[in-house]
């Protein structure tokens, strides 16, 4: 983006870095190809793990910032760790971002999970980590 700004008003592209990151089951070039529930869960997981300080945000100030960004005439959101998000999914993406301060962070992999992954890699086996259910579930 010109001048290091995250928004290019001539193209309508917003460079969101990691803000809309989500794990993917495989290659996708558009978020519309992703399951909506997996997208939301993945976005929440990624943001809670990378930015646990979300719990410390002033909700009003956070909402004002999200409002300011969402009011830009964004046609496409480009981000690391996510396929592009085009206009039909942009409001949905911002709705998910708004929820972050109230989301309970999901479980993170443990040392045992890391050891199981390392063993699978060393022996040529497949490994798929599944988070533990939240307490009380």
N, C-alpha and C positions, 0 to 999 in steps of 0.2 A: 504494500500500500504506500502511496506517495506520502513522504514526510513522516512515516512511521505511524500514521493514523490507522485505527482499525476499520474505519468505514470509508469506502470509496463512493461518494455520491453520484459520480458519473455512471458507475456500473451497478450500483445497488448491492455490492458485495460487502458483507461484514465479516472481518477476520476475528473469530472468537477464541483463538488459541485452544485452550482445554475446556472452556466453559460448557460446551455441549458434548463432551466426550462420552462415549459409551462402548462397552465391549461388543464385538460383532462375532457371529458364528462363522463368518467367511467374508469374502470380498463383496462389497456393495458400493455403488457409486452414488446412491441417493437414499436418504433415510426412509423414504416411502417404501423401500424394499424390506425394511426391518419390521418385525412384529412390534406393535405399539406397546404392549406390556413389557416386553424385553427391553425396548428402548427406554421406557421410563425407569424401570428397575436398574438398568445399567447406568443411566445418567446419574441417578441418585447415588448408586454405589461409588462410581468414579469420583463424583464431586465430594461426597462425604469422606472418602478415604484420602483424597488429595488435599482437601480443604476442611479439616475438622473444625476450624474456627468459625464455620457458618453458624454454629450454635451461639456464638457471641455477638452476632450482628444485631444492630438496632433495626428492628423490622420496618419502621417507617422510612428510615434512610435507605435501607436496602430496596424497598418498594419504589422509592423515588428514582433511584439509579436504574432499576430494571425498566421503569416507565420511560425514562429518558432514552434509553437504548432502543426499546421497542418502538418508540415513536419515529425512529429513523425510517426512511423509506427503503427497507431492506428487501431485496429480492432473493438473495441467496446468503446463507450463513456457511462459511467455510471454517473448518476447525481441524485441529490435530485430533487423531483418534476418533474420527466420526466421518461418515460420508457427508456430502453436502446436504444442507437442509434448505429446501426450496420454499417459495412463498406459501403453498398450501399447508405446510407443516410448521411454519414459523410461529404462529400463535400458540400451537400446542407445545413447541419447544420452550417458549417463554413461560407458559403456565407451569411447566415442570421446573424451570429455574426458580420461579417464585416460591415453590413448595420447599425448597432446600432447607431453610432455617427450621422448619417444623418436622423434618424427616428424622427418624431414628436411624442412626448409622447401622448398616448391615454388618454382620460378622465378617471378620477378616480371616484369611487363611492362617493356620497355626504352624508351629515348627513341624508337627507331625505331617501336615499337608505338604510342606516343602520337601520333607524327606520322602514322602510317597511320590511326589513329582520327580524328584531326582532319581529315585529307583526306577520309575517308569521310563525315564529318558535313557538311563544306563542299560536297561534291558530291552529297549525297543517296544515297550508296551504303550498303549494309549492311556492318558490320564485326563480326567475331567473333574475339576474341583466343584463341589456343591457346597454352598454355604450352609451352616447349621441353621435350623429354624430359630427365629427370635425367641427370647425367653417368654414363657407363658403361652406359646403357640401350640 
